[in-house]
Amino acid sequence: MNSPRSETIERGAGGAPLSDADFEPRITAFVCNWCTYTGADLAGTSRLHMASNVRIIRLPCTGRIDPLFIVKAFERGADGVIVSGCHPADCHYTSGNYHARRRFAVFHDIMEFVGVDPRRMTFSWVSASEGAKWKDVVNEAVANVRELGPYEAYRALAPEAVEPWPQATDGLAAAGATATAGEEVAS
Amino acid sequence: MSRIGVFVCHCGENIARTVDCAKVAETLKDHPGVAHAEDYKYMCSDPGQALVKKAIEENNLTGVVIAACSPHMHEKTFRRAADQAGLNKFMCEMANIREHCSWIHEDKDEATAKAIDIGRTIIEKVKHNKPLEVIKIPVTKRAMVIGGGIAGIQAALDIADGGHEVVLIEKEASIGGHMSQLSETFPTLDCSQCILTPRMVEAYQHPNIKLHTWSEVEKVDGYIGNFEVTVRKKARSVNQDLCNGCGDCMAVCPSKKIPSEFDAGLSNRTAIYVPFPQAVPNQPVLDRPNCSLFKGRIKGLKKDACGKCKEACLKGAIDYDTEDEFITEEVGAIVVATGYELYDVGKDQPEGLKGYGEYGYGEDPDIIDGLQFERLASASGPTAGAIQRPSDGKEPKTVVFVHCVGSRDPDKGMAYCSKICCMYNAKHAMLYKHKVHDGRAVAFYMDIRANGKGYDEFSRRAIEEDHAEYVRGRVSRIFRDGDKLKVWGYDTLAGEQVVLDADMVVLATAIRPNDGVKELAQKLSCSVDTDGFINEAHPKLRPVETNTAGVFVAGACQAPRDIPDAVAMASATGAKVMALFSSDELEREPAVAVVNEQTCIGCMRCELVCPYGAIEQREICTVDGQVCGHTAYVNPGVCQGCGTCQAVCLSKSVELQTFTDEQIFSEINALCAWE
């Protein structure tokens, strides 16, 4: 497909400067199954139109989110990340979101320390009844990242680390790529 | 090597309108590991499912991705289809391209690109899915019903009639709930107590129902089929085995000025009391905070200040030294039916509510709420059914009814409609006119919402036959003017201000979930909505289930409900519980954490964060029985699959099945290929 976004990737990977007009932020959202995923479902059921830049990864609970997921997302080319779960005291699993909250309070500071603009990471609570809030979270995150521009610091470190998709030819190759990813994470 | 099948659903026009489904299928067909891809108009239909099954068999697929609606909608449907075609059902996943894509975007190119991304992500996940077996757990065929109002009573009776034991928990001294307070019920005007009390007695005497009144749920452990509920039986000070309900204790009690909860504060009760004469069980409780003996004990008096009730009790049933008792009940299902309370719209408001100070509720005795009017109109009420205003007992000649006080008012009250007020206001106006023939009943309303069988006819009758005056508009202020209450309102149909001199004002205050529902919901791990009502699992298709398996919901704790609704919901929970109890074993998704004992270092961080206490330490022994180390062990029966343990595991030795690191990292990897 030859959408403006694919060009962005190619040029981004090649290190060519991007103009603002070309830039479409790529945002990965890690959300819990019970509140935010359902809230995003509600946004859909309510036909709330929003920016199409966010890709959701469903997890059982925000407590399941390993900060390495976020690092990995940045490494693999995301320009921003959203983490969202149940409101405090509303966790489907009673306390998973409290663990997540503590974890991200620290992680947020670490990311800032290593030079990632904190505006690239949105942490929010969106309940199953807050479809409209999910829309706002998405649009706001997209607007913030759009303003910041593409996230290229990771790529600049190791441009060859990011292989564009079509290089992998079959399932085995893809699984191999994951194993490498695992090693990277372990180190 | 993976052989994944991708099935893209058009969902009629729902997906196809903004997503080019054929293109999605075509593109994903070239994705590594995909052996088959097609699109179809309605994948969830029988022919659609047949396509999936046929493709699994013909192509010998190792995994299936259904790009369609939310997994919350149809994951079960397609997993069943996969299972029927001989593929392990946990090798089937949904890619949500409807709620998360086609419905929220307009641009077809953008939505199609996103749908392809979503498809890829899930394909990569499925590549790392493992065939899993469902977990089978035994079922305790005993139910608990929390709340003894009409919904709770109905649910308990239905389950008990079905042959299963029921534990009914009520926090007040008697079952009956708000329905026992009502005078007559709309739209038939039959007496509330006449239809309720036989059911209360039936529940009390039913051989399958164990009743705990004056009790509250303290703690809930376990899971569907195997809950362990700790119940706090509050100190009653009256031995229920000895008490015969004669009432001698109440006659001698010197503390007689305690506002009666049952009469909504319009009459007084004693400290040792039975809430109302038809109470079930008809045995008193001692209200310790209001009892002079216990007040004295708190002050530290050496000698008990009173003791009259104990002296008066010929059965020797009264014991001042009883303490709260904790009992454990093992049940397989729980029905929550904790009901509602009225929004207290006075000036003083807790928790950031604004209240309606301009209506003078709580300041002027003649400004009352709907439940207070019920008590005034009830034959068992403080006036024996005569309509008298609380301040001086005079018969009010003009009564103003104000609809929607706190309802449908997102600025000051609740955004929702309280549902029952239009109907009970019509009923109140009618009851008033039936008793005070020369009186004037004026109702200020926003809209008349009479959407039930015989409801609209009923509210028309109030206007046409009983000549209640309905004014469309709001009331801005109510204040005392000598003997009268001045009501300032506005008639929006006539476009003019209305000023009335009323003798009594009845406010139809909003319905709110009962105090403590939030805490109870937390104990049950089910969620509440922004207004504090318990969330149902699906607003249309699973209206009496909650997000916690095995916990059901009935009546006004889920949303404002009238009696027919509450009873219908209660019977529905009965059917759900009976269905649950119809098999000896339950199947549970194997979404549980599993420890790799080879790599676990036994640090037990996972145990610290587990919300369910599902993790325990196990010893590792050498061949000759020497303890040489420790590992964590996850009890699959208790684990609910949140995965918090996995995120904190230092050695990456615990893995949540269905959401493994491998799966999630693969999903993230897939996202780098955004086009």
Contacts between the chains, C-beta under 8 A, distances in Angstrom:
chain1	res1	chain2	res2	distance
A	1	B	27	7.3
A	1	B	113	6.4
A	1	B	116	7.7
A	1	B	675	4.9
A	3	B	109	6.2
A	3	B	110	7.9
A	3	B	113	5.6
A	3	B	675	6.1
A	5	B	113	6.9
A	5	B	674	6.2
A	5	B	675	6.0
A	6	B	675	4.3
A	9	B	674	6.7
A	9	B	675	7.3
A	26	B	671	7.5
A	26	B	674	5.3
A	28	B	668	6.7
A	28	B	671	5.6
A	34	B	527	7.3
A	34	B	547	6.1
A	35	B	527	7.5
A	37	B	70	7.9
A	37	B	72	7.8
A	38	B	72	6.5
A	40	B	99	6.8
A	40	B	100	5.8
A	41	B	70	4.7
A	41	B	72	6.3
A	41	B	96	7.6
A	41	B	99	4.3
A	41	B	100	7.4
A	42	B	99	8.0
A	43	B	99	7.5
A	43	B	104	6.0
A	44	B	70	7.5
A	44	B	98	6.5
A	44	B	99	3.0
A	44	B	100	6.0
A	44	B	101	7.9
A	44	B	103	4.0
A	44	B	104	5.4
A	45	B	99	6.3
A	45	B	103	7.1
A	47	B	103	5.5
A	47	B	104	7.2
A	48	B	104	6.2
A	49	B	104	5.7
A	49	B	105	6.6
A	49	B	106	6.0
A	50	B	104	5.3
A	50	B	105	7.7
A	52	B	101	7.7
A	52	B	104	7.8
A	52	B	105	4.8
A	52	B	107	7.1
A	52	B	110	4.4
A	52	B	111	6.5
A	52	B	113	7.8
A	52	B	114	5.1
A	55	B	114	7.3
A	55	B	117	5.6
A	55	B	118	6.8
A	55	B	121	6.6
A	55	B	671	5.3
A	55	B	674	7.5
A	56	B	96	7.6
A	56	B	100	5.8
A	56	B	118	7.9
A	57	B	121	7.0
A	57	B	664	6.6
A	57	B	667	5.1
A	57	B	668	6.8
A	57	B	671	7.8
A	58	B	71	7.5
A	59	B	643	6.9
A	59	B	659	6.0
A	59	B	664	7.1
A	60	B	591	6.8
A	60	B	641	5.5
A	60	B	642	5.5
A	60	B	643	5.2
A	60	B	656	7.0
A	60	B	659	5.7
A	61	B	642	4.1
A	61	B	643	6.0
A	61	B	644	6.4
A	63	B	609	7.2
A	63	B	642	5.3
A	63	B	643	6.4
A	63	B	644	3.3
A	63	B	647	6.2
A	64	B	642	6.4
A	64	B	643	3.1
A	64	B	644	6.4
A	64	B	646	6.3
A	64	B	647	5.7
A	64	B	656	6.6
A	64	B	659	6.2
A	65	B	647	6.1
A	66	B	646	7.3
A	66	B	647	4.6
A	66	B	661	7.2
A	69	B	664	6.2
A	69	B	665	7.6
A	69	B	668	6.3
A	72	B	665	6.1
A	72	B	668	4.9
A	72	B	669	7.8
A	73	B	668	5.3
A	73	B	671	7.1
A	76	B	668	5.8
A	76	B	669	5.9
A	76	B	671	6.4
A	76	B	672	3.6
A	77	B	671	7.6
A	77	B	672	4.4
A	77	B	674	7.2
A	78	B	671	6.8
A	78	B	672	7.9
A	86	B	527	7.3
A	89	B	518	7.8
A	89	B	522	6.7
A	90	B	527	5.4
A	90	B	528	7.3
A	91	B	611	7.9
A	92	B	525	6.5
A	92	B	527	6.7
A	92	B	547	6.0
A	92	B	548	7.9
A	92	B	642	7.6
A	93	B	525	7.0
A	93	B	611	5.1
A	93	B	612	7.7
A	93	B	640	6.0
A	93	B	642	3.6
A	93	B	644	7.1
A	94	B	522	7.0
A	94	B	525	5.5
A	94	B	611	4.2
A	94	B	612	7.9
A	95	B	609	7.9
A	95	B	611	4.6
A	95	B	644	7.8
A	96	B	611	6.6
A	96	B	642	4.6
A	96	B	643	7.8
A	96	B	644	4.8
A	99	B	609	5.4
A	99	B	644	5.3
A	99	B	647	7.4
A	99	B	648	7.4
A	103	B	647	7.2
A	127	B	527	7.4
A	127	B	529	7.8
A	127	B	530	7.3
A	128	B	527	6.8
A	128	B	535	6.6
A	129	B	529	5.1
A	129	B	530	5.8
A	129	B	535	7.5
A	130	B	530	7.8
A	135	B	104	7.7
A	162	B	672	6.1
A	164	B	672	7.9
A	164	B	673	6.7
A	165	B	120	7.9
A	165	B	670	7.8
A	165	B	672	7.0
A	165	B	673	2.9
A	166	B	673	7.8
A	168	B	32	5.3
A	169	B	32	5.7
A	170	B	1	6.2
A	170	B	32	4.6
A	170	B	33	6.0
A	171	B	1	5.1
A	171	B	2	3.7
A	171	B	4	7.7
A	171	B	32	5.6
A	171	B	33	3.1
A	171	B	127	5.5
A	172	B	1	5.6
A	173	B	32	6.4
A	174	B	32	5.4
A	174	B	33	6.5
A	174	B	124	6.6
A	174	B	127	6.6
A	174	B	666	7.4
A	174	B	669	7.7
A	175	B	127	6.6
A	175	B	128	7.5
A	177	B	669	6.4
A	178	B	128	7.4
A	178	B	662	6.3
A	178	B	665	5.9
A	178	B	666	5.2
A	178	B	669	6.2
A	181	B	665	5.3
A	181	B	669	6.1
A	182	B	661	7.5
A	182	B	662	7.4
A	182	B	665	6.8
A	185	B	665	7.2
A	186	B	652	7.6
